[in-house]
């Protein structure tokens, strides 16, 4: 899957202001690259509906996959899902459902994640939690499906379309 490209966007007021180190974004990059997905862009943006929707609109079409980390919780500034939904063409709820379901019995906080997934034209967007553990657990669940999902999205064809 080395011909697939991705961008990783860390959504955090603290990281964007230089008050905290971004650890979840680099974790996502390492995991995606180990799965054969080439990460061509990394960004850090502040929390907010407009900041998220603006960066997703800008990145859509330039990469096959956008992974966001952060902003999926319950605080007033956790608005990544709202910013994402504002620009999605179609949701892919199974990805978010699978990530949450995989944490049941392992991480009591996993069920608090409000992340969503879906498409903007031919770009797949997936919201991940902002912790290293959340990124690791989430990508462990969805990476096997991403190969097929990206192939369907980009080419519009799979061997089961017959």
ZAGUMI-244897 format. One record per residue: z, y, x of N, C-alpha, C in turn; residue in three letters. Coordinates in steps of 0.05 Angstrom, whole numbers, plus 5000, padded with zeros to 4 digits. Each point is the difference from the previous one (the first is absolute). Layout:
# residues N
+------+------+------+------+------+------+------+------+------+--------+
:   nw :   nv :   nu :  caw :  cav :  cau :   cw :   cv :   cu : residu :
+------+------+------+------+------+------+------+------+------+--------+
:    Z :    Y :    X :    Z :    Y :    X :    Z :    Y :    X :    ALA :
...
+------+------+------+------+------+------+------+------+------+--------+
***
This chain:
# residues 162
+------+------+------+------+------+------+------+------+------+--------+
:   nw :   nv :   nu :  caw :  cav :  cau :   cw :   cv :   cu : residu :
+------+------+------+------+------+------+------+------+------+--------+
: 5000 : 4976 : 5016 : 5000 : 5024 : 4984 : 5000 : 5025 : 5017 :    UNK :
: 4992 : 4998 : 5025 : 5001 : 5023 : 5018 : 4982 : 5023 : 4992 :    UNK :
: 4981 : 4995 : 4981 : 4983 : 5023 : 4992 : 5013 : 5017 : 4978 :    UNK :
: 5024 : 4992 : 4991 : 5015 : 5016 : 4980 : 5017 : 5021 : 5014 :    UNK :
: 5001 : 5024 : 4988 : 5015 : 5022 : 5011 : 5022 : 5009 : 4982 :    UNK :
: 5020 : 5012 : 5011 : 5023 : 5009 : 4985 : 5011 : 5027 : 5011 :    UNK :
: 5014 : 5013 : 4982 : 5016 : 5023 : 5008 : 5028 : 4995 : 4991 :    UNK :
: 5020 : 5009 : 5016 : 5028 : 4998 : 4992 : 5011 : 5028 : 4997 :    UNK :
: 5013 : 5005 : 4978 : 5011 : 5026 : 4994 : 5030 : 4997 : 4994 :    UNK :
: 5016 : 5012 : 5017 : 5029 : 5001 : 4996 : 5006 : 5024 : 4983 :    UNK :
: 5014 : 4996 : 4978 : 5008 : 5021 : 4982 : 5030 : 5005 : 5002 :    UNK :
: 5007 : 5022 : 5013 : 5028 : 5006 : 5005 : 5005 : 5029 : 5007 :    UNK :
: 5017 : 5013 : 4985 : 5007 : 5028 : 5007 : 5013 : 5001 : 5027 :    UNK :
: 5019 : 4982 : 5006 : 5015 : 5000 : 5025 : 4982 : 4995 : 5024 :    UNK :
: 4982 : 4980 : 4998 : 4982 : 4994 : 5023 : 4980 : 5022 : 5004 :    UNK :
: 4989 : 5011 : 4978 : 4980 : 5021 : 5003 : 5012 : 5026 : 5011 :    UNK :
: 5026 : 5004 : 4996 : 5014 : 5023 : 5011 : 5011 : 4995 : 5028 :    UNK :
: 4996 : 4976 : 5011 : 5010 : 4994 : 5027 : 5029 : 4994 : 5001 :    UNK :
: 5013 : 4994 : 4977 : 5029 : 4995 : 5000 : 5006 : 4970 : 5001 :    UNK :
: 4979 : 4983 : 4999 : 5003 : 4971 : 5002 : 4976 : 4988 : 5013 :    UNK :
: 5003 : 4977 : 5011 : 4978 : 4986 : 5013 : 4986 : 4982 : 4980 :    UNK :
: 4974 : 4999 : 5002 : 4984 : 4982 : 4983 : 5001 : 4972 : 5011 :    UNK :
: 5013 : 4982 : 4987 : 5001 : 4972 : 5009 : 4984 : 4982 : 4981 :    UNK :
: 4998 : 5007 : 4975 : 4985 : 4984 : 4981 : 4970 : 5001 : 5004 :    UNK :
: 4990 : 5024 : 5006 : 4971 : 5002 : 5004 : 4990 : 4983 : 5023 :    UNK :
: 5013 : 5002 : 5024 : 4991 : 4984 : 5023 : 5003 : 4970 : 4994 :    UNK :
: 5020 : 4992 : 4984 : 5003 : 4972 : 4992 : 4976 : 4991 : 4984 :    UNK :
: 4992 : 5017 : 4981 : 4977 : 4993 : 4983 : 4975 : 4998 : 5017 :    UNK :
: 4996 : 5018 : 5019 : 4977 : 4999 : 5018 : 4999 : 4974 : 5015 :    UNK :
: 5023 : 4992 : 5012 : 5001 : 4976 : 5016 : 4994 : 4975 : 4983 :    UNK :
: 5010 : 4999 : 4976 : 4995 : 4977 : 4983 : 4971 : 4998 : 4990 :    UNK :
: 4989 : 5023 : 4993 : 4972 : 5001 : 4991 : 4982 : 4991 : 5023 :    UNK :
: 5005 : 5011 : 5024 : 4983 : 4994 : 5023 : 5002 : 4970 : 5007 :    UNK :
: 5024 : 4989 : 4998 : 5004 : 4972 : 5006 : 4985 : 4982 : 4980 :    UNK :
: 4994 : 5011 : 4976 : 4985 : 4986 : 4980 : 4970 : 5005 : 5002 :    UNK :
: 4992 : 5015 : 5020 : 4972 : 5005 : 5004 : 4989 : 5024 : 4986 :    UNK :
: 5017 : 5017 : 4989 : 4991 : 5025 : 4987 : 5004 : 5023 : 5019 :    UNK :
: 4978 : 5014 : 5006 : 5001 : 5021 : 5020 : 5010 : 5026 : 4988 :    UNK :
: 5023 : 5010 : 5010 : 5011 : 5025 : 4990 : 4987 : 5023 : 5015 :    UNK :
: 4986 : 5017 : 4986 : 4985 : 5021 : 5012 : 5013 : 5027 : 4997 :    UNK :
: 5021 : 5002 : 4983 : 5013 : 5025 : 4996 : 5029 : 4996 : 4992 :    UNK :
: 5018 : 5017 : 5011 : 5028 : 5000 : 4992 : 5008 : 5029 : 4994 :    UNK :
: 5014 : 5004 : 4978 : 5009 : 5027 : 4993 : 5029 : 4999 : 4991 :    UNK :
: 5013 : 5022 : 5002 : 5027 : 5004 : 4989 : 4998 : 5025 : 4982 :    UNK :
: 5008 : 4997 : 4975 : 4999 : 5022 : 4981 : 5027 : 5003 : 4986 :    UNK :
: 5006 : 5023 : 4989 : 5025 : 5003 : 4985 : 4998 : 4987 : 4973 :    UNK :
: 5023 : 4994 : 4988 : 5001 : 4989 : 4973 : 4988 : 5020 : 4980 :    UNK :
: 4990 : 4989 : 4978 : 4989 : 5018 : 4979 : 4975 : 4988 : 4988 :    UNK :
: 4997 : 5006 : 4974 : 4976 : 4990 : 4986 : 4974 : 5011 : 5013 :    UNK :
: 4999 : 5026 : 5004 : 4975 : 5012 : 5011 : 4995 : 4991 : 5028 :    UNK :
: 5020 : 4998 : 5017 : 4995 : 4992 : 5028 : 4989 : 4972 : 5001 :    UNK :
: 5010 : 4982 : 4983 : 4990 : 4973 : 4999 : 4972 : 4998 : 4988 :    UNK :
: 4996 : 5013 : 4977 : 4974 : 4998 : 4987 : 4978 : 5013 : 5017 :    UNK :
: 5007 : 5022 : 5014 : 4981 : 5013 : 5018 : 4991 : 4983 : 5023 :    UNK :
: 5019 : 4987 : 5013 : 4993 : 4983 : 5023 : 4985 : 4975 : 4992 :    UNK :
: 5007 : 4989 : 4977 : 4986 : 4976 : 4990 : 4971 : 5007 : 4993 :    UNK :
: 4997 : 5023 : 4986 : 4973 : 5009 : 4993 : 4983 : 5005 : 5025 :    UNK :
: 5012 : 5011 : 5020 : 4986 : 5005 : 5025 : 4992 : 4974 : 5015 :    UNK :
: 5018 : 4981 : 5001 : 4995 : 4975 : 5015 : 4982 : 4981 : 4985 :    UNK :
: 5000 : 5001 : 4973 : 4984 : 4981 : 4984 : 4971 : 5002 : 5008 :    UNK :
: 4988 : 4978 : 5005 : 4971 : 4999 : 5008 : 4996 : 5000 : 5030 :    UNK :
: 5021 : 5009 : 5015 : 4997 : 4999 : 5030 : 5012 : 4975 : 5012 :    UNK :
: 5017 : 4986 : 4984 : 5012 : 4975 : 5009 : 5000 : 4980 : 4977 :    UNK :
: 5003 : 4975 : 5006 : 5001 : 4979 : 4979 : 5027 : 4998 : 4987 :    UNK :
: 5021 : 5007 : 5015 : 5028 : 4996 : 4991 : 5017 : 5024 : 5008 :    UNK :
: 5017 : 5009 : 4982 : 5020 : 5020 : 5007 : 5027 : 4988 : 4993 :    UNK :
: 5017 : 4999 : 5020 : 5028 : 4991 : 4996 : 5017 : 5024 : 5002 :    UNK :
: 5017 : 5005 : 4980 : 5020 : 5021 : 5002 : 5027 : 4987 : 5004 :    UNK :
: 5018 : 5013 : 5015 : 5027 : 4991 : 5003 : 5018 : 5023 : 4992 :    UNK :
: 5020 : 4994 : 4983 : 5019 : 5020 : 4992 : 4994 : 5013 : 4973 :    UNK :
: 5021 : 5012 : 4989 : 4997 : 5014 : 4975 : 4999 : 4983 : 4975 :    UNK :
: 5008 : 4975 : 5002 : 4998 : 4982 : 4977 : 5026 : 4994 : 4986 :    UNK :
: 5022 : 5014 : 5009 : 5026 : 4995 : 4988 : 5006 : 5017 : 4976 :    UNK :
: 5026 : 5005 : 4996 : 5009 : 5013 : 4976 : 5010 : 5029 : 5004 :    UNK :
: 4998 : 5011 : 5024 : 5010 : 5027 : 5004 : 4979 : 5019 : 4987 :    UNK :
: 5009 : 5025 : 4996 : 4983 : 5020 : 4987 : 4975 : 5005 : 5016 :    UNK :
: 5000 : 4997 : 5026 : 4977 : 5005 : 5017 : 4982 : 4976 : 5004 :    UNK :
: 5008 : 4976 : 4990 : 4984 : 4976 : 5003 : 4978 : 5000 : 4979 :    UNK :
: 4977 : 5013 : 5008 : 4978 : 5004 : 4981 : 4974 : 4987 : 5009 :    UNK :
: 5001 : 4982 : 5019 : 4976 : 4987 : 5009 : 4985 : 4985 : 4978 :    UNK :
: 5014 : 4985 : 4982 : 4985 : 4987 : 4979 : 4986 : 5020 : 4981 :    UNK :
: 5013 : 5022 : 4994 : 4988 : 5020 : 4982 : 4976 : 5012 : 5013 :    UNK :
: 5001 : 5007 : 5026 : 4978 : 5011 : 5014 : 4977 : 4980 : 5003 :    UNK :
: 5007 : 4975 : 5002 : 4979 : 4979 : 5002 : 4986 : 4996 : 4973 :    UNK :
: 5016 : 4997 : 4979 : 4989 : 4996 : 4974 : 4981 : 5023 : 4991 :    UNK :
: 5006 : 5024 : 5010 : 4984 : 5023 : 4993 : 4971 : 4998 : 5009 :    UNK :
: 4995 : 4984 : 5021 : 4973 : 4998 : 5011 : 4988 : 4972 : 4998 :    UNK :
: 5014 : 4980 : 4991 : 4989 : 4973 : 4998 : 4979 : 4999 : 4978 :    UNK :
: 4979 : 4985 : 5006 : 4980 : 4993 : 4979 : 5010 : 4977 : 4983 :    UNK :
: 5011 : 4979 : 5015 : 5010 : 4976 : 4986 : 5025 : 4991 : 5015 :    UNK :
: 5020 : 4990 : 4985 : 5023 : 4989 : 5012 : 4996 : 4970 : 5006 :    UNK :
: 5014 : 4991 : 5020 : 5001 : 4971 : 5008 : 5029 : 4992 : 4999 :    UNK :
: 5011 : 4997 : 4976 : 5029 : 4996 : 4997 : 5011 : 4974 : 5013 :    UNK :
: 4983 : 4980 : 5003 : 5009 : 4975 : 5012 : 5011 : 5003 : 5028 :    UNK :
: 4989 : 5018 : 5016 : 5009 : 5004 : 5027 : 5029 : 5011 : 5000 :    UNK :
: 5005 : 5021 : 4984 : 5026 : 5012 : 4999 : 5020 : 4980 : 4987 :    UNK :
: 4992 : 4985 : 4980 : 5017 : 4981 : 4987 : 5008 : 4978 : 5020 :    UNK :
: 4981 : 4991 : 5016 : 5005 : 4978 : 5019 : 5020 : 5010 : 5022 :    UNK :
: 4996 : 5025 : 5009 : 5019 : 5010 : 5020 : 5028 : 5002 : 4989 :    UNK :
: 5003 : 5010 : 4976 : 5027 : 5001 : 4988 : 5012 : 4973 : 4995 :    UNK :
: 4984 : 4982 : 4989 : 5009 : 4973 : 4994 : 5009 : 4985 : 5025 :    UNK :
: 4987 : 5004 : 5022 : 5007 : 4986 : 5025 : 5027 : 5008 : 5010 :    UNK :
: 5010 : 5023 : 4992 : 5026 : 5008 : 5011 : 5023 : 4990 : 4982 :    UNK :
: 4995 : 4990 : 4976 : 5021 : 4991 : 4983 : 5016 : 4978 : 5014 :    UNK :
: 5026 : 5002 : 5000 : 5017 : 4981 : 5013 : 5003 : 5004 : 5030 :    UNK :
: 4984 : 5018 : 5012 : 5001 : 5006 : 5029 : 5011 : 5028 : 5005 :    UNK :
: 4990 : 5019 : 4985 : 5007 : 5028 : 5005 : 5005 : 5013 : 4972 :    UNK :
: 5025 : 5005 : 4995 : 5007 : 5011 : 4973 : 4987 : 5027 : 4995 :    UNK :
: 4992 : 5015 : 5021 : 4988 : 5026 : 4996 : 4970 : 4998 : 4995 :    UNK :
: 4987 : 4978 : 5005 : 4971 : 4997 : 4996 : 4991 : 5006 : 4972 :    UNK :
: 5017 : 4993 : 4980 : 4991 : 5005 : 4972 : 5001 : 5029 : 4993 :    UNK :
: 5011 : 5017 : 5017 : 5000 : 5029 : 4995 : 4974 : 5014 : 5009 :    UNK :
: 4983 : 4986 : 5015 : 4975 : 5012 : 5009 : 4982 : 5004 : 4976 :    UNK :
: 4987 : 5024 : 5000 : 4982 : 5007 : 4978 : 4971 : 5001 : 5009 :    UNK :
: 4995 : 4988 : 5024 : 4973 : 5002 : 5011 : 4979 : 4989 : 4982 :    UNK :
: 4976 : 5010 : 5002 : 4977 : 4992 : 4985 : 4977 : 4993 : 5019 :    UNK :
: 4979 : 4988 : 4989 : 4976 : 4993 : 5015 : 4976 : 5003 : 4982 :    UNK :
: 4978 : 5007 : 5012 : 4975 : 5003 : 4985 : 4977 : 5009 : 5017 :    UNK :
: 4979 : 5008 : 4987 : 4976 : 5007 : 5014 : 4992 : 5029 : 4994 :    UNK :
: 4988 : 5012 : 5020 : 4986 : 5026 : 4997 : 4973 : 4994 : 5011 :    UNK :
: 4980 : 4998 : 4982 : 4973 : 4992 : 5008 : 5002 : 4973 : 5014 :    UNK :
: 4992 : 4998 : 5025 : 5000 : 4975 : 5014 : 5023 : 4999 : 5021 :    UNK :
: 5021 : 5015 : 4995 : 5023 : 5000 : 5018 : 5024 : 4989 : 4984 :    UNK :
: 5013 : 4980 : 5012 : 5025 : 4989 : 4989 : 5024 : 5016 : 5010 :    UNK :
: 5018 : 5008 : 4983 : 5024 : 5015 : 5007 : 5024 : 4984 : 4992 :    UNK :
: 5019 : 4997 : 5019 : 5025 : 4985 : 4994 : 5023 : 5016 : 5010 :    UNK :
: 5020 : 5004 : 4982 : 5025 : 5014 : 5007 : 5020 : 4980 : 5009 :    UNK :
: 5012 : 5004 : 5024 : 5021 : 4983 : 5010 : 5026 : 5016 : 5002 :    UNK :
: 5023 : 4987 : 5001 : 5025 : 5014 : 5004 : 5000 : 5013 : 5028 :    UNK :
: 5019 : 5018 : 5004 : 5001 : 5015 : 5025 : 5017 : 4988 : 5022 :    UNK :
: 5011 : 4977 : 4996 : 5016 : 4987 : 5021 : 4983 : 4980 : 5015 :    UNK :
: 5008 : 4994 : 5025 : 4986 : 4980 : 5016 : 5001 : 4973 : 4986 :    UNK :
: 5024 : 4993 : 4990 : 5003 : 4974 : 4986 : 4982 : 4999 : 4975 :    UNK :
: 4999 : 5022 : 4985 : 4984 : 5001 : 4976 : 4970 : 4997 : 5006 :    UNK :
: 4991 : 5012 : 5022 : 4972 : 4997 : 5008 : 4995 : 4972 : 5009 :    UNK :
: 5017 : 4988 : 5016 : 4996 : 4973 : 5009 : 5000 : 4980 : 4977 :    UNK :
: 5019 : 5002 : 4982 : 5001 : 4982 : 4977 : 4976 : 5003 : 4982 :    UNK :
: 4993 : 5024 : 4995 : 4977 : 5006 : 4981 : 4974 : 4990 : 5011 :    UNK :
: 4994 : 5007 : 5025 : 4975 : 4991 : 5012 : 4999 : 4970 : 5004 :    UNK :
: 5022 : 4987 : 5005 : 5000 : 4971 : 5002 : 4990 : 4987 : 4975 :    UNK :
: 5006 : 5013 : 4977 : 4992 : 4989 : 4974 : 4971 : 5006 : 4994 :    UNK :
: 4990 : 5024 : 5005 : 4974 : 5007 : 4991 : 4977 : 4997 : 5020 :    UNK :
: 5007 : 4998 : 5026 : 4978 : 4998 : 5020 : 4981 : 4977 : 4995 :    UNK :
: 5010 : 4976 : 4992 : 4980 : 4978 : 4995 : 4980 : 5007 : 4977 :    UNK :
: 5008 : 5016 : 4981 : 4982 : 5007 : 4978 : 4982 : 5024 : 5008 :    UNK :
: 5007 : 5016 : 5020 : 4985 : 5024 : 5006 : 4972 : 4993 : 5010 :    UNK :
: 4997 : 4979 : 5016 : 4973 : 4992 : 5010 : 4981 : 4997 : 4976 :    UNK :
: 5007 : 4984 : 4981 : 4983 : 4995 : 4977 : 4997 : 5025 : 4983 :    UNK :
: 5021 : 5014 : 4996 : 4999 : 5025 : 4983 : 4982 : 5021 : 5012 :    UNK :
: 5002 : 5004 : 5026 : 4983 : 5020 : 5013 : 4971 : 4991 : 5000 :    UNK :
: 4995 : 4974 : 5003 : 4972 : 4990 : 5000 : 4988 : 5005 : 4972 :    UNK :
: 5015 : 4995 : 4979 : 4990 : 5004 : 4973 : 4995 : 5030 : 4995 :    UNK :
: 5019 : 5016 : 5009 : 4998 : 5029 : 4995 : 4976 : 5013 : 5015 :    UNK :
: 4997 : 4992 : 5025 : 4980 : 5012 : 5017 : 4972 : 4989 : 4994 :    UNK :
: 4998 : 4973 : 4998 : 4974 : 4989 : 4996 : 4992 : 4996 : 4971 :    UNK :
: 5020 : 4999 : 4983 : 4995 : 4996 : 4971 : 4992 : 4971 : 4994 :    UNK :
: 5004 : 4982 : 5020 : 4991 : 4973 : 4996 : 5020 : 4981 : 5013 :    UNK :
: 5004 : 4977 : 4988 : 5014 : 4978 : 5013 : 4987 : 4974 : 4991 :    UNK :
: 5007 : 4979 : 5014 : 4987 : 4974 : 4994 : 5008 : 4989 : 4973 :    UNK :
: 5020 : 5011 : 4987 : 5006 : 4990 : 4973 : 4988 : 5017 : 4978 :    UNK :
: 4982 : 5019 : 5007 : 4987 : 5016 : 4979 : 4977 : 4984 : 4987 :    UNK :
: 4993 : 4978 : 5010 : 4977 : 4985 : 4989 : 5005 : 4989 : 4973 :    UNK :
+------+------+------+------+------+------+------+------+------+--------+
***
